[in-house]
Amino acid sequence: MPWVRANTAHRERFMACIFEGEFLMGHTLRESMEGGDWAIVPDVVRQMGDVNDFFTTNESFKAWQIASKYNATHAWVPLRDQFCGFSWERASMKKFSDTRYFEEAFSNEKVKIYRILPQSSSLSAPTVKPAGSRGSG
């Protein structure tokens, strides 16, 4: 928690699952995508699905798009299973190694915190060649 308080602004938004979100909000006054007063969250089931997709996908661009949709600046990623509303699952870590979208900001034996990099006009979905296509030349 000291790192969060020292390096992020009040009310900054984190991608975090339910219990981690409650912890962040209660101890640092930062916002989370899950936890808190669910009665006032519009379309809460869709939002839980998005958060679950953010943590379980291996696709860095997809995760970045979800975080950007909610103006999240950081991701709180516990190094254990977490509950995002549907089941207990461990976050897929592969996506966070893509430095076009994420930057590790803090790490210890229990959690990693990633900065979600700001939108850039040069960022776009990775291109995938259709099966059977050949390169030019």
C-alpha positions in Angstrom: 0.0 0.0 0.0 2.8 2.5 0.6 3.8 2.3 -3.1 0.2 3.0 -4.2 -0.2 6.0 -1.9 3.2 7.4 -2.9 2.9 6.9 -6.6 -0.7 7.3 -7.6 -3.3 10.1 -7.2 -6.4 9.8 -5.1 -9.3 8.4 -7.0 -7.0 6.9 -9.7 -8.7 3.8 -11.2 -7.3 0.3 -11.0 -8.2 -2.8 -12.8 -8.7 -5.1 -9.8 -11.1 -7.9 -8.8 -13.6 -7.8 -6.0 -11.5 -8.4 -2.9 -8.4 -6.6 -4.2 -10.7 -3.6 -5.1 -12.2 -3.5 -1.7 -8.7 -3.5 -0.2 -7.5 -0.7 -2.5 -10.5 1.5 -1.9 -10.5 1.0 1.8 -6.8 1.6 2.4 -5.8 4.1 -0.3 -8.9 5.9 -1.6 -8.2 4.7 -5.1 -11.0 3.4 -7.3 -11.4 -0.1 -8.6 -13.5 -1.7 -11.3 -15.0 -4.1 -8.8 -16.0 -3.9 -5.2 -17.6 -1.1 -3.3 -21.2 -0.2 -3.6 -22.4 -2.5 -6.4 -26.0 -1.1 -6.2 -24.9 2.1 -7.9 -22.7 0.5 -10.7 -24.5 0.6 -14.0 -24.6 -2.7 -15.9 -22.5 -4.4 -13.2 -22.7 -7.9 -14.8 -21.1 -6.6 -18.1 -18.5 -4.7 -16.1 -17.6 -7.9 -14.1 -17.4 -9.8 -17.4 -15.0 -7.1 -18.8 -12.8 -7.3 -15.7 -12.8 -11.1 -15.9 -11.8 -10.9 -19.6 -9.0 -8.4 -18.8 -7.4 -10.7 -16.3 -7.9 -14.0 -18.1 -7.0 -13.0 -21.7 -3.5 -13.6 -23.1 -4.0 -10.9 -25.7 -2.3 -7.6 -24.6 -4.3 -5.4 -27.0 -7.6 -6.8 -25.9 -6.7 -6.3 -22.2 -5.5 -2.7 -23.0 -8.8 -1.9 -24.8 -10.8 -3.1 -21.8 -8.7 -1.1 -19.3 -8.9 2.0 -21.6 -12.7 1.7 -21.9 -12.9 2.3 -18.1 -10.0 4.9 -18.0 -8.0 2.6 -15.7 -4.4 3.7 -15.1 -3.1 0.7 -13.3 -3.7 -3.1 -12.9 -3.4 -4.7 -9.4 -2.4 -8.3 -10.2 -2.1 -10.7 -7.2 0.2 -13.6 -7.7 -2.6 -16.1 -6.7 -6.1 -16.9 -7.7 -8.6 -14.0 -7.5 -12.4 -13.7 -7.8 -13.7 -11.3 -10.5 -17.3 -12.2 -10.1 -17.7 -15.6 -11.8 -15.0 -17.9 -10.5 -11.6 -18.1 -8.8 -8.9 -17.8 -11.5 -5.2 -16.8 -11.7 -4.5 -13.8 -14.0 -2.8 -14.6 -17.3 0.5 -12.8 -17.1 1.7 -13.0 -20.7 -0.2 -9.9 -21.8 1.7 -7.7 -19.3 5.1 -8.3 -21.0 3.9 -6.3 -24.1 5.5 -2.9 -23.4 3.3 -1.2 -26.0 0.5 -1.4 -23.5 1.8 -2.2 -20.0 4.7 -1.2 -17.8 5.6 -3.0 -14.5 5.5 -0.3 -11.8 5.8 -2.4 -8.6 6.4 -6.0 -7.7 6.8 -8.1 -4.6 6.2 -11.7 -3.6 2.4 -11.2 -3.4 1.4 -8.7 -6.1 2.5 -6.9 -9.3 1.2 -3.5 -10.3 1.3 -2.5 -13.9 0.8 1.0 -15.4 -1.7 0.9 -18.3 0.0 3.0 -20.9 -1.9 6.0 -22.3 -3.6 5.8 -25.7 -1.4 6.6 -28.6 -2.4 7.2 -32.2 0.2 4.7 -33.2 -1.4 1.9 -31.3 -3.6 -0.4 -33.2 -4.7 -4.0 -33.1 -1.9 -6.4 -34.0 -2.2 -7.5 -37.6 -2.6 -11.2 -38.3 -2.1 -12.7 -41.7 -5.0 -14.9 -42.9 -4.2 -18.6 -42.9 -2.6 -19.6 -46.2 -1.5 -16.0 -47.1 2.0 -15.4 -48.3 4.2 -12.4 -47.8 5.1 -10.1 -50.7 8.2 -10.6 -52.8 
